[in-house]
Amino acid sequence: MKTLSSVLISFTVIVVIAYAVTFTGCSNSVTSTGTVPERHQARTEAEFADDTNLVADPRAVVLVHLEHLPAPIDPTHHDTDSLGIDIIPYRFTETAVHTYRIGDSSHFKITLINKATRTIVFQLNPVNNFIRDTIPAGDYLIVLRSLMEFTGDSVRHQNVFIQPDRDSALSRGGGTKQVDYDPYDTGTLFHTNSCPYCDLSDLVYHYATLNGSIFFNTNFSRADFSHANLTGAALSGANLTDANFSYTNLTTAGLSGANLYGTNLSHAILVNSLSPYFSYTNLSGANLSNSFLGGTNFSGSNLDSANLSNSILSNAQFFQANLSYANLSNAKLTSANLSFAGLGYANLSNANLSNANLSYANLYGANLSNADLSNANVKNANFCSTIKTGWIITHAVSNSQTQCWP
């Protein structure tokens, strides 16, 4: 662990946390010209602790693991300073007007220190939480100090997202998603467990505790959040393309409208109690194998070629969902609603579909070998060209409109 004094004396260049210092405006959205801006790599505190030569891009997000006081030391976490204090240095390449703001419900204070003179430029806290000032070019240190006390429960830290301030950028005259970058007038927001519209693509943060966090329209593409706790997190509209969320707890997480194309959700927990969190979501090619998805609502979602093998899907809602070519082998689909679902060429071998609703479902060419459809509703469903070897259809309810039955 480095002490504050040693950091001030001999810190190389560990750059900081995304305060819009070197002129950060939000690089995460569409500009007024409609073009996609250059992306800037998000970083975690651990990356700076491991590499003292690493310099953070002030236009990018920095995620800080700020410990409560006096929480037990976590040997798995690489810290940038002593317990309850984190220091992220960075460089301002231009003299500019900077706006700094601490978000609501945040429990920490901020100090900006001029590295060369070792003088304090400003301090912010949850009460005096805003400053706008001209800061000369040079090397600075952002010091975060926790105001949270450890009470013996499992929560030992707070996740502080240092991010380009959308409100500051919008105040310059932009649209809802505009976060234009102005190198001479920048805004930085410090917020706990909230980073909507942020670019977290390619970020690696295993075992993160982010329950209840707000990530509306956040870009997680190719990020690795395996083993994370995202219980109750708001992920509506988020981009999780090719991200790794395996073994992640997403119980009651809001994923409506999220893009999960190619996302690895194997062994994830996604209990949503029939709420619309997964409805009309792109899950094409997603890996949800071995996951607990009981009661989850996938109505209208695209699960083309998704892997749901060995998953628990009892009482799940798949009304009008696209499951063509999906792998549902060995899945538990008891009492699931698959009415009007597209299951063409899906693999349902050894699946348990007892008491499921398959009315009007299209199962053309599906593999139903050894599947259990006992007591299922198959009225008006299409079973043409399916593989039926060893299937169980005891007391299944069909009608004259059920095609290619039994």
N, C-alpha and C positions, 0 to 999 in steps of 0.2 A: 504494500500500500504506500502511495506517495503522500506525504504531508503537504498541506497548503503552502507552507513556506518553501519547501523544496521545489514545488512546482513553479512558484513565482521566481525563484532564483535561476533554475536551470531547465526549464521546460523547453523542449525543442519546438516542434510545431505540431501540436496534436489537434488540430482544428476543431472548431466547435460545431456545435449544435446549431442547427439551422437558423440562427437568428438572421434575419435578413441582413447580415452585415455586409458581406461583400456583395451586397446588392442582391438580395434575394427577393424576388417577387414570387409568385407561386409558379412553379414550373409544371404544375400538374394538369393544367386544363387547356382549353382552347383559347387562343388569343382573339383579339378583335378582328383580325384579318381572316379568321377561320382556319388558320394553319395550326398544325400540331407542334408545340414548342419542343425544344431539345429537352430530353429527360436528364435528370440528375440523380445519381445513386443515393438512396437512403442508407443510413448507417446506424449501428447500435453503439452504445457506450463501450461494450466489450471490445469492439474493433479498435477503438482508440487506446484502450488499456493494453491490448496485445501489440499494437504497432505505434510507437511514439512518433514515427515519421508520417503517420497518416494525417492528411489534411481534409477536413470536412468541407464540402461544397455548401456555402451558405444559402444556396438556392434549393437545397435538398432537405429532407426531413432527417432529424437525428432523434433516436429513441433512447432515453436515459432511464436506467434502472436505479431509482433513488430510494435508498433504504430508509425505513422508519427508525426512530431512535428509542431505545438502544436495541434494535433487533439483533438476533444472533447472526454471526457472520456466515454467509452462504459461500462455502468453498467452491461451488460450481460457477459462481459469478465472478467475472473479472472486472474489478472496480478501478475507477480513475483516481480515487482519493480515499480518505478515511470514511468510516461508517457515517452515513447521513449527509455526506458532502460529495458532490461530483464536480469535476472541473473539465470543461471542454474548451480548449484554446482555438482561436482562429484569427484569420488575417483579413483586414479590410483593405482592399486594394485601391479604393478611392475614398476621398472625403465625401461624405454623403449625409443626408438627413435620414435618421433611423427612428422608426416607431417600434417600441417594445410593449407588449401587453401580456399580463398573466390572465388566463381564462378563469371563468367562474368555477367555484368549488375546488380550487387548487390549494394545496397545503404545502407550500414551499416559498422560499424567497430567492431572489436573483441579485447577484452582484456582477457588474462589469468592471474589470480591472485592466488598466493599461499595462501591458507586460513590461515595457521598457522602463517606465517611470515608477511602476508598482503603486500607482495611485488609483483610487476608486473613482470611476467615471459616474456611476449611478447605482442605486439600489432600488429594487422593487419588492413588494410583498403583497399578500392578498387584499390589503386595504388600499395602499398606494400602489396600484397595479398597472400604471400606464405612464409612459414617458415618450416624448418626441424631442429629439435633439440632434444637432450636427456633430458627427463624430469624425475626427481626422483619420486618415489612412494609417494603418499600422497593425501591430500584433496585440491581441487582446485575449483575456481569459473570461469565460463565463463560469461563474461559480454558483451552483445550485445547492441550497441547504434545506433539508427536510424540516417541516414543522409538525410532522406526524409522530406520535409516540407508539411504540410497539406494546400491545396489550396482551400478548400471549396467544393470539389467534394465529391462523395460518397465513394471514396477509402480513408480509414483512416489508413491503416496498410499494412504491407507486410508480407507474409508468408515465414519464413525462415526455410528451411529443413536442419537440421544438420544430416549428413548421412555418412556412411562409404564411402570412396573415391574409386570408382572403378578404376579410372586412376592410383592411387597410387598402388593399388593391382595388376593391370595388368602389371605395370612396373616391377614387380618382376618376370614376366614370366608366364602369364596365358593366357587362351583363351579368346574369346569374352565375355563370360558370367562368367568367373572365377573371383572370388573375395575372394581368400583364406585368412584366418585369421591368421596373424602372431602376437602373443602377444608382440613381441619385436620390431616390425617395423610396425607401424600402420599409416593409413591415414584417415583424416576427411575433408569432404567438407561442406562448408556453402553455400547454394544456395537459391535464391528466386524463388518460384513457379516452381521448377524443382526437381523431385525425380525419375528418371527412374530406373527400376530394384529394387526399394526399397520394403521392406516388411512393408506394412501398414495394415496388416491383424488385425482385431478386433479393429482397431482405431475408436474412436468416435469423430466426429468433425462436429456438427450441424451448419447450416447457414454459412458454410465456403465460402469465396470469393476466388475462385481458377481459375477464367477465364483465358484461355490461358496457363494454366500450362502444364508441360511436365511430363507424367506418362507412357512412353513406358514400357511395360512388368512389370508394378508395380503390386504387390499383394495386392488387396483390399478385399480379401475373408473375409466375415463376418463383414466387417467394416460398420460403420453407418455415411454416409455423407448426411443424409436427409436435404432437404431445401438448399442445397449448390448451388452455382453458378459456373458451370464448362463450361461456354460458350467457345467454341473454344479450349477446352482442348484436348491434344493429349493422347489418352488412347489405342492406338493400341497395341494389344497383352496383354493387362492388364487382370488380373484375378479378376473378380467381383463376384465370386461364393458366393451365399447366402448373398451378401451385400445389405444394405438398401440405395438406392438412390431415395427414394420417394420424390416427390415435388422438385426434383433437375432440374436445368436448364442445359441441355446438348446440347443446340442449336449449330449446326455445330461442335460438338465434334467428334473427330476421334476415332471410336471404331472398326475399321476393325481388324478382327482376335481376338477380345477380347472374353473372356469366361464369359458369363452372365448367367450361369446355376443357376437357382433359385434366380436370382437377383430381388429385389423389386424396380421396376421403376414406380410404380403407381403414377399418377398425374405428371409424369415428362414431360418436354418439350424437344423434340428431333427433332427439325426441321433441316433437313439436305439437303434440296434443291436438291434431287436426286443424291447427291454425294455418293461415295462408303463407307461411314463411318460405316455402319452396315452390309455390304455385307460379306457373308461367316463367320458369327459370331454365336457362340453357345449361343442361348437364350432359350434353353430347360428349361421349367418350370418357366421362368421369369415372373414376374408380371409387365405388362405394362398397366394395366387397367387405364382408365380415363386420358390417356396421349395424348398429342398433338404430332402426328407423321406424319403430312402431308408432303408428298414428300420424306419421308425417304426411303433409299434403303436397303431392306432386301434380295436382290437377293442371292440365294444360302445359306441362313442362316438356321439354325436349330431352329425352334420355336415350336418343339414338346411339347404339353401340356402347352404352354405359355398362359397367361391370357391377352388378348387385349380387353376385354369387355369395352364398352363405350368410346373407344379411337377414335380419329380423324385420319384417315389413308388415306384421300383423296390424290390421285396421288402417293401413295406409290408404291414402286417396290418390288414385291414378286416373281419375275421370278425364277423358280426352287427352291423356298423355301419350307421347310418342315413345314407345319402347321397342321399336323395330331394331332387330339385330342385337338387342340387349342380352347380357348374360345374367339370367336369374336362376341358374342351377343351384339346387339345394337351398333356395331362399324360402323363408317362412312367410307366406302370404295369406295366412288364415284371416278370413273376414275382410280382406282387402277389397276396395272398390276399384275394379278395372273396367268399368262400363265405358263403352265407346273408345277404349284405348287401342292404339295401334301396336300390335305385338308380332307383326310379320317377321318370320325367321328368327324370332327370339329363342333363346335356349332356356327352357323351363324344365329341363330334366331333373327329376328328383325333387321338384319344388312342391311345397305343401300349399295347395290352393283350396283347401276345404272351407266351405261356407263363403267363398269369395264371390263377388259379383262380376261376372264376365259378360253380362248382357251387352249385345251390340259390339263386342270386342272383335277385332280382326286378328286372328292367329294364323293366318295363311303361312304355311311352310314352317311353323314353329316346331321345336323339339319338345314334346310332352312325354317323353319316355319316363316311365316310373313316377310320373307326377300324380299327386292326389287331388282329384277334383270332387271328392265326395261332398254332397249337399251344396255344390256350387250352382249358381244361377248362370246358365249358358244360353238363355233365350236370345235368338237373333244373332248369335255369334257365328263367326266363320272359322271352321276347323279344317278347311280343305288343304290337302297336301301336308298335313302335320304328321309328325312321327308320334305314334300312339302306343308303342310297345310297352306293355306292363303298366299302363296308366290305370288309375282307380277312379271310376265315375259313379260309384254307389250313391243312389238318391240324388244325383245331379238333375237339375230341372231344366229341360229343354222345351222347345216348341217346334212347330212345323217350319219356322223360319230359321232354325239353327242349321247351318250348312255343314254337309259332310259329317253328320253325327250318326252313330257314335264313332 
